[in-house]
Amino acid sequence: MDPKEYEFQKTIKRIKQLKGSGTQLVSVYIPANYPIAEIANRLRSEISQAENIKSKQTRTKVIGALERILNVLKGFRQTPPNGLIIFSGDVSEDPSRENIVTITLEPIKQLNQSIYRCDSTFYLEPLENMIQQRDKYGILVMDGREATVALLDGSNYYILDEIESHAHAKIRKGGQSARRFERLIEEQTEYYYKKVAESIDTHFLNRVKGIIVAGPGPTKEYFIEAKHYNYQHKILGVVDTGYTGIEGVREAIEKSKDIIQEQEMLIEIREINRFIREIVNGGKATYGIDQTIDAIRSKRAELVLVSSKLDIKVYIDESGQAHFTPVENYREVLDIQDYLYEISNDNNIPILIISSNSHEADVFLNTFAGVGAILRY
């Protein structure tokens, strides 16, 4: 996880803790390239609708939140490249006092949804989906007539290329011999496969973790067998779909969720097993919070592992010192995962947060306290 994504995740955690005393917290999601003037007009319309809210207190707070969001929009001539999210509302735990917050956030990935929501919490599901899956995957959907190349990035997908096959469209048998007709078909099919291979090389080589190949009929298998694409591509799976084009891409993504989830789990299992081998053989590994922190600070750690299920708070005092029990005048409270990420990032050491429900993940949590490091020496 890069620093930008980590800060984004921390922001989401902070926002998730905020709650209103009623359905008075307003969340507005503005997609990339969406006209600011249009969303402003929509929010003015929502203010008019809010006048009908029966509870005077809720009505006043919702209208106030919408007006603050409109005020924020005045500072934007156009929507940022990835879109814009604005949260506003009274998050005071004491009904007799106000604690109004307005949070403006640019997502780390392109936002494709326009959302307006009033609730007792801020609406975070689209942002949480963005960080659930960090790796990018290639999607190729094809049959004998057409191919669509798409990128799956978190919960979003983007169409990158569309290729047509002219094997049957432009060749007519006419007076040609059957053998010549078949040869023309083969040549056009070969040309089609090469064009598809060139496209996936251009868009996916060294840019995605793997590729899902999908489509109706056997063409996808024939293409894989032909092997026109670069050998470095990793084909993660082949799935059948009823469609090609954008509908086929959607269907392929839905059907490949288990394949992709398995890939994420395999990485975690591989690193946990490497860690356990080093521990058992008395090699280059350590575990426990103090030992792992020491390995990070001394830069002996090659890779840090921490379980997402570990529920430990770290209290940072005003001098920046970390404590694992509450202290007076602390300036920040972090989850152990966040704290280890921060100090690992400061020392340029990668960290793997173990989130799968595998047997290996359970062993790491229950036997090794859920914190450890593979060492350089």
PEJOVEN-V545359 format. One record per backbone hydrogen bond with DSSP energy under -1.0 kcal/mol. CO is the residue of the C=O (numbers start at 1). NH is the residue of the N-H. Records with the same first field share a line. If there is no record, write none. Layout:
BEGIN
CO->NH / NH
END
This chain:
BEGIN
2->6
3->7
4->8
5->9
6->10
7->11
8->12
9->13
10->14
11->15
12->16
15->18
22->24
25->119
26->88
27->117
28->86
29->115
30->84
31->34
35->39
36->40
37->41
38->42
39->43
40->44
41->45
42->46
43->47
44->48
45->49
46->50
49->52
50->53
55->59
56->60
57->61
58->62
59->63
60->64
61->65
62->66
63->67
64->68
65->69
66->70
67->71
68->72
69->73
72->75
73->76
80->83
82->111
84->30
85->105
86->28
87->103
88->26
89->101
94->97
99->91
101->89
103->87
105->85
111->32
115->29
117->27
119->25
120->20
124->128
125->129
126->130
127->131
136->209
137->152
138->212
139->150
140->214
141->148
145->165
146->143
147->163
148->141
149->160 / 161
150->139
151->158
152->137
153->156
156->153
158->151
161->149
163->147
166->170
173->176
177->181
178->182
179->183
180->184
181->185
182->186
183->187
184->188
185->189
186->190
187->191
188->192
189->193
190->194
191->195
192->196
193->197
194->198
195->199
196->200
197->201
198->202
199->203
200->204
201->205
204->207 / 208
210->138
211->236 / 237
212->140
213->239
214->142
218->222
219->223
220->224
221->225
222->226
223->227
230->233
234->211
237->213
239->215
244->248
245->249
246->250
247->251
248->252
249->253
250->254
251->255
252->256
256->260
257->261
258->262
259->263
260->264
261->265
262->266
263->267
264->268
265->269
266->270
267->271
268->272
269->273
270->274
271->275
272->276
273->277
274->278
275->279
276->280
277->281
278->283
279->282
283->285
284->375
286->373
288->292
289->293
290->294
291->295
292->296
293->297
294->298
295->300 / 301
296->299
300->376
303->374
304->352
305->372
306->354
307->310
312->336
314->334
315->323
316->331 / 332
317->320
321->317
323->315
332->316
334->314
335->339
336->340
337->341
338->342
339->343
340->344
341->345
342->346
344->349
345->348
350->304
352->306
354->308
358->362
359->363
360->364
361->365
362->366
363->367
364->370
368->371
370->307
371->288
372->305
373->286
374->302 / 303
END
